[in-house]
């Protein structure tokens, strides 16, 4: 529902699918596209709202990480006039239901549909999304992309309902990546080796009995504690419910007893002494004693990409002392030094 007279703004990195998607969605339909440069919270958290107010944006998209920041600074982020908005979008990673509802209420006045969207550059866009003609559950998706055969599978490749499994593409479609540049083997191992003959996308997902889909984080981030799997997003949602916690990133570290142990990194809006104790208690209460984190660190910032995704891979490498790998998409490299210093202090 984009056309002449509409104003489209979806802050995203132009190097990935979102960049070309946004250009096509707006300009090919005759709409105006709003572009900007710099951080979304500079000079303060009203920047996104002021863009919306100044250019009378009708369609606005945001990554979940940015939504969490906006929610933590609600008085400032919602001060501008947001009444021009007609449709909201979120994409890039899994989002907690509470932040989904907040975005819908605070930015969308509980009137604008909020469309959750997931896919990736390697599939030229969308695998799951929502349509406004069906109920949209908080943080969920109510439909598959047209022409794309998507399902949730168990490790044996069997369909799952009401349980966590791997998001899979069951049949070829025109948008699928055919290979990696000069690295055919890595391509095959990444997408085709988990269930032979089936594209496994790398996302943990669940299909409900009502036909809705929920995204629960990346499967390569999955942590196995005492033989039980847990996705970082599941733990992070518990942590961001604690008053004073702005953002959370959870990784797994080797543990001689449990196999892996949870390590949590938080950014907070105030004193953290009580938060550290409460974080452990909340996780134990919701997930059980084996999932009590081995360590909880409060840091000034978490490493992020240009599209505001938290780079757990980088945090994991810093904590373990292993090489960080490609950092070309990291926008705040100073976060690495902060984490290294705080981890050493807590050792």
C-alpha positions as CSV (number, residue, x, y, z in Angstrom):
1,X,0.0,0.0,0.0
2,X,2.6,2.5,-1.1
3,X,2.0,5.1,-3.8
4,X,2.3,8.7,-4.9
5,X,1.9,11.1,-2.0
6,X,3.3,8.6,0.5
7,X,6.6,9.1,2.4
8,X,8.7,6.1,3.1
9,X,11.4,5.9,5.8
10,X,13.1,2.7,6.9
11,X,16.6,3.2,8.3
12,X,18.7,0.3,7.0
13,X,22.1,-0.5,5.7
14,X,22.2,0.0,1.9
15,X,24.6,-2.9,1.5
16,X,22.0,-5.6,2.2
17,X,18.6,-6.5,0.9
18,X,16.7,-3.9,2.9
19,X,18.5,-1.1,1.0
20,X,17.4,-2.3,-2.5
21,X,14.0,-3.3,-1.1
22,X,13.3,0.1,0.3
23,X,14.4,1.8,-2.9
24,X,12.1,-0.4,-4.9
25,X,9.2,-0.2,-2.5
26,X,9.2,3.6,-2.4
27,X,10.6,5.0,-5.7
28,X,9.1,2.4,-8.1
29,X,5.7,3.2,-6.6
30,X,6.1,7.0,-6.9
31,X,6.5,7.6,-3.2
32,X,9.0,9.9,-1.5
33,X,12.0,8.2,0.1
34,X,13.6,9.7,3.2
35,X,17.3,9.0,3.7
36,X,19.6,10.1,6.5
37,X,23.1,9.6,7.7
38,X,24.5,9.1,11.2
39,X,23.2,7.6,14.4
40,X,19.5,7.3,15.2
41,X,20.0,8.7,18.7
42,X,22.1,11.8,17.8
43,X,21.9,14.4,19.0
44,X,19.2,12.7,21.1
45,X,16.5,10.0,20.9
46,X,14.0,12.4,19.2
47,X,15.9,12.2,15.9
48,X,13.6,9.5,14.3
49,X,10.5,11.3,15.5
50,X,11.7,14.6,14.1
51,X,12.3,12.9,10.7
52,X,8.8,11.6,10.8
53,X,7.4,15.0,11.8
54,X,9.4,17.1,9.4
55,X,8.8,15.0,6.3
56,X,5.3,13.7,7.3
57,X,6.4,10.1,7.0
58,X,3.6,7.6,6.3
59,X,5.5,4.3,6.3
60,X,8.2,3.8,8.9
61,X,10.4,0.8,9.5
62,X,12.7,0.0,12.4
63,X,15.0,-2.8,13.6
64,X,14.0,-4.3,17.0
65,X,17.2,-3.0,18.6
66,X,16.3,0.6,17.6
67,X,12.8,0.0,19.0
68,X,14.2,-1.0,22.3
69,X,16.3,2.2,22.4
70,X,13.2,4.3,21.5
71,X,11.2,2.6,24.2
72,X,13.8,3.2,26.9
73,X,13.7,6.9,26.0
74,X,10.0,7.2,25.4
75,X,9.5,10.8,26.7
76,X,12.1,12.1,24.2
77,X,11.5,9.6,21.3
78,X,7.7,10.2,21.1
79,X,7.7,14.0,21.7
80,X,7.6,14.9,18.0
81,X,4.3,14.7,16.0
82,X,3.9,11.1,14.8
83,X,0.4,11.5,13.5
84,X,1.3,11.2,9.8
85,X,2.2,7.5,10.3
86,X,-0.1,5.0,8.6
87,X,2.0,1.8,8.6
88,X,4.9,0.5,10.7
89,X,7.4,-2.2,9.9
90,X,9.9,-4.1,12.0
91,X,12.6,-6.5,10.6
92,X,16.2,-7.6,11.0
93,X,16.0,-9.9,14.1
94,X,13.5,-11.3,16.5
95,X,11.5,-8.8,18.6
96,X,10.0,-9.3,22.1
97,X,6.3,-9.1,22.3
98,X,6.4,-6.2,24.8
99,X,8.5,-4.1,22.4
100,X,6.2,-5.0,19.5
101,X,3.2,-3.8,21.5
102,X,5.1,-0.6,22.6
103,X,6.0,0.3,19.1
104,X,2.5,-0.2,17.9
105,X,1.1,1.9,20.7
106,X,3.7,4.7,21.1
107,X,4.5,5.3,17.4
108,X,1.3,3.9,15.8
109,X,-1.3,5.2,18.3
110,X,-2.7,1.6,18.4
111,X,-4.1,2.4,14.9
112,X,-1.3,1.6,12.5
113,X,-0.7,-2.0,11.5
114,X,2.7,-3.2,12.5
115,X,4.1,-5.6,9.9
116,X,6.8,-8.0,11.1
117,X,9.1,-9.1,8.2
118,X,11.8,-11.7,8.0
119,X,14.0,-13.2,5.3
120,X,17.4,-12.1,4.2
121,X,19.7,-11.0,1.4
122,X,20.3,-14.6,0.5
123,X,16.6,-15.1,-0.3
124,X,16.1,-11.7,-1.9
125,X,13.8,-10.5,0.9
126,X,10.9,-12.1,2.6
127,X,10.1,-15.6,3.9
128,X,7.5,-14.7,6.5
129,X,5.5,-11.5,7.0
130,X,1.9,-10.4,7.9
131,X,-1.1,-9.1,6.0
132,X,-3.6,-6.6,7.5
133,X,-6.6,-8.8,6.6
134,X,-5.7,-11.4,9.3
135,X,-5.1,-11.0,13.0
136,X,-1.5,-10.1,13.8
137,X,-0.2,-11.5,17.1
138,X,2.5,-9.5,19.0
139,X,6.0,-10.3,17.6
140,X,4.5,-12.8,15.2
141,X,3.9,-13.4,11.4
142,X,0.5,-14.4,10.0
143,X,1.6,-15.5,6.5
144,X,4.3,-16.9,4.3
145,X,5.6,-14.9,1.4
146,X,3.6,-15.6,-1.8
147,X,5.2,-18.3,-3.9
148,X,7.6,-19.4,-1.1
149,X,7.1,-22.9,0.5
150,X,8.2,-22.3,4.1
151,X,7.8,-24.5,7.1
152,X,9.3,-25.3,10.5
153,X,11.2,-28.6,10.7
154,X,12.7,-30.9,13.4
155,X,16.2,-32.3,13.1
156,X,14.9,-35.2,11.0
157,X,13.2,-32.8,8.5
158,X,9.7,-33.4,9.8
159,X,7.1,-30.5,10.1
160,X,6.6,-29.2,13.6
161,X,3.6,-27.4,15.2
162,X,3.7,-25.9,18.7
163,X,7.4,-26.6,19.1
164,X,10.7,-24.9,18.2
165,X,12.4,-26.0,15.1
166,X,14.4,-24.7,12.1
167,X,12.8,-22.3,9.5
168,X,13.1,-24.1,6.2
169,X,12.4,-23.5,2.5
170,X,11.0,-26.6,1.0
171,X,11.1,-25.8,-2.7
172,X,13.3,-23.6,-4.9
173,X,12.1,-20.1,-5.8
174,X,13.5,-17.3,-8.0
175,X,15.1,-15.3,-5.2
176,X,17.4,-18.0,-3.6
177,X,21.1,-17.5,-3.7
178,X,22.8,-20.1,-5.9
179,X,26.2,-20.1,-4.3
180,X,28.8,-18.0,-2.4
181,X,31.5,-16.2,-4.4
182,X,34.4,-18.6,-4.8
183,X,33.2,-20.7,-1.8
184,X,30.8,-23.4,-3.0
185,X,31.5,-25.7,-0.1
186,X,30.7,-23.1,2.5
187,X,27.4,-22.4,0.8
188,X,26.5,-26.0,0.8
189,X,27.4,-26.4,4.5
190,X,25.6,-23.3,5.5
191,X,22.2,-24.0,3.9
192,X,22.0,-27.6,2.7
193,X,23.8,-29.8,5.1
194,X,21.5,-29.8,8.2
195,X,18.6,-31.6,6.4
196,X,19.9,-32.9,3.0
197,X,18.0,-31.5,0.1
198,X,16.3,-28.8,2.2
199,X,17.3,-25.1,2.6
200,X,17.7,-24.5,6.3
201,X,17.7,-20.8,6.8
202,X,19.4,-20.6,10.2
203,X,16.5,-19.2,12.2
204,X,14.8,-20.9,15.1
205,X,11.0,-20.6,14.6
206,X,7.7,-22.0,15.9
207,X,4.4,-22.4,14.0
208,X,1.3,-22.2,16.3
209,X,-1.8,-24.3,15.9
210,X,-3.6,-21.2,14.6
211,X,-1.1,-20.8,11.7
212,X,1.0,-17.9,13.2
213,X,4.8,-18.0,13.1
214,X,7.2,-16.8,15.8
215,X,10.9,-16.2,15.3
216,X,13.2,-17.1,18.2
217,X,16.6,-16.1,17.1
218,X,19.4,-17.6,15.0
219,X,20.0,-21.3,15.3
220,X,23.8,-20.8,15.2
221,X,23.4,-18.7,18.4
222,X,21.6,-21.6,20.1
223,X,23.0,-22.4,23.6
224,X,22.9,-25.9,25.0
225,X,22.8,-25.9,28.8
226,X,22.8,-29.3,30.6
227,X,21.4,-30.9,27.4
228,X,18.6,-28.4,26.9
229,X,18.6,-25.9,24.0
230,X,17.7,-22.3,24.5
231,X,17.9,-19.4,22.1
232,X,19.5,-16.1,23.2
233,X,16.4,-14.2,22.3
234,X,14.4,-16.2,24.8
235,X,16.7,-15.2,27.6
236,X,17.2,-11.7,26.4
237,X,13.4,-11.1,26.5
238,X,13.4,-12.0,30.2
239,X,16.2,-9.6,30.9
240,X,14.8,-6.6,29.1
241,X,11.6,-6.9,31.2
242,X,13.7,-5.8,34.2
243,X,13.2,-2.1,35.0
244,X,16.4,-0.3,34.1
245,X,17.7,-2.8,31.5
246,X,17.9,-1.1,28.1
247,X,19.4,-3.9,26.0
248,X,20.6,-7.5,26.6
249,X,22.9,-9.9,24.7
250,X,23.3,-13.5,25.8
251,X,26.0,-15.9,24.6
252,X,27.1,-19.4,25.5
253,X,30.5,-20.3,27.0
254,X,32.1,-23.6,27.5
255,X,31.3,-25.2,30.9
256,X,32.9,-28.4,32.3
257,X,29.6,-29.4,34.1
258,X,26.8,-28.1,31.9
259,X,28.5,-28.2,28.5
260,X,27.7,-24.5,28.1
261,X,26.7,-21.8,30.5
262,X,24.9,-18.5,29.9
263,X,26.8,-15.2,29.9
264,X,24.7,-12.0,29.8
265,X,25.7,-8.5,28.8
266,X,23.4,-5.7,29.7
267,X,23.2,-1.9,29.1
268,X,21.3,-0.1,31.8
269,X,19.8,3.3,32.4
270,X,20.9,3.6,36.1
271,X,22.7,1.8,39.0
272,X,23.2,-1.8,38.2
273,X,23.8,-3.5,41.6
274,X,20.2,-4.7,42.1
275,X,19.8,-5.5,38.4
276,X,22.7,-8.0,38.5
277,X,21.1,-10.0,41.3
278,X,17.6,-9.7,39.8
279,X,18.8,-10.9,36.4
280,X,20.0,-14.2,37.8
281,X,16.8,-14.6,39.8
282,X,14.5,-13.9,36.9
283,X,16.2,-16.3,34.6
284,X,16.2,-19.1,37.2
285,X,12.5,-18.4,37.9
286,X,11.5,-18.6,34.3
287,X,13.8,-21.2,32.8
288,X,15.1,-23.2,35.8
289,X,18.2,-23.3,38.0
290,X,20.5,-24.9,35.4
291,X,20.1,-21.8,33.3
292,X,21.3,-19.4,36.0
293,X,24.0,-17.3,34.2
294,X,27.6,-17.9,35.1
295,X,28.2,-14.1,34.8
296,X,26.3,-10.9,34.1
297,X,28.2,-7.9,32.9
298,X,26.9,-4.3,32.6
299,X,28.6,-2.5,29.7
300,X,28.3,1.0,28.2
301,X,27.2,-0.3,24.8
302,X,26.8,-3.5,22.8
303,X,28.5,-4.0,19.4
304,X,26.0,-3.3,16.5
305,X,25.8,-3.3,12.8
306,X,24.7,-0.2,10.8
307,X,21.1,-1.5,10.9
308,X,21.3,-1.8,14.7
309,X,21.6,-5.5,15.0
310,X,23.5,-6.7,18.1
311,X,26.6,-8.7,17.0
312,X,26.6,-11.6,19.5
313,X,29.4,-13.3,17.4
314,X,31.7,-10.4,18.3
315,X,30.7,-10.5,22.0
316,X,31.4,-14.3,22.0
317,X,34.8,-13.9,20.5
318,X,35.8,-11.1,22.9
319,X,34.7,-13.2,25.9
320,X,36.4,-16.4,24.7
321,X,39.5,-14.6,23.5
322,X,39.2,-15.9,20.0
323,X,39.6,-13.9,16.7
324,X,36.6,-11.6,16.1
325,X,36.6,-12.2,12.4
326,X,35.0,-9.7,9.9
327,X,34.2,-6.4,11.6
328,X,33.4,-4.4,8.5
329,X,29.7,-4.0,9.4
330,X,30.5,-2.9,13.0
331,X,29.6,0.7,13.6
332,X,30.9,1.1,17.2
333,X,34.3,-0.7,17.5
334,X,34.9,1.0,20.8
335,X,32.3,-1.4,22.3
336,X,34.9,-4.2,21.9
337,X,37.4,-2.5,24.1
338,X,34.7,-1.7,26.7
339,X,33.7,-5.4,26.9
340,X,37.3,-6.6,27.0
341,X,38.0,-4.3,30.0
342,X,34.9,-5.2,31.9
343,X,35.3,-8.9,31.4
344,X,38.9,-8.7,32.6
345,X,37.8,-6.8,35.7
346,X,35.2,-9.5,36.5
347,X,37.5,-12.4,35.9
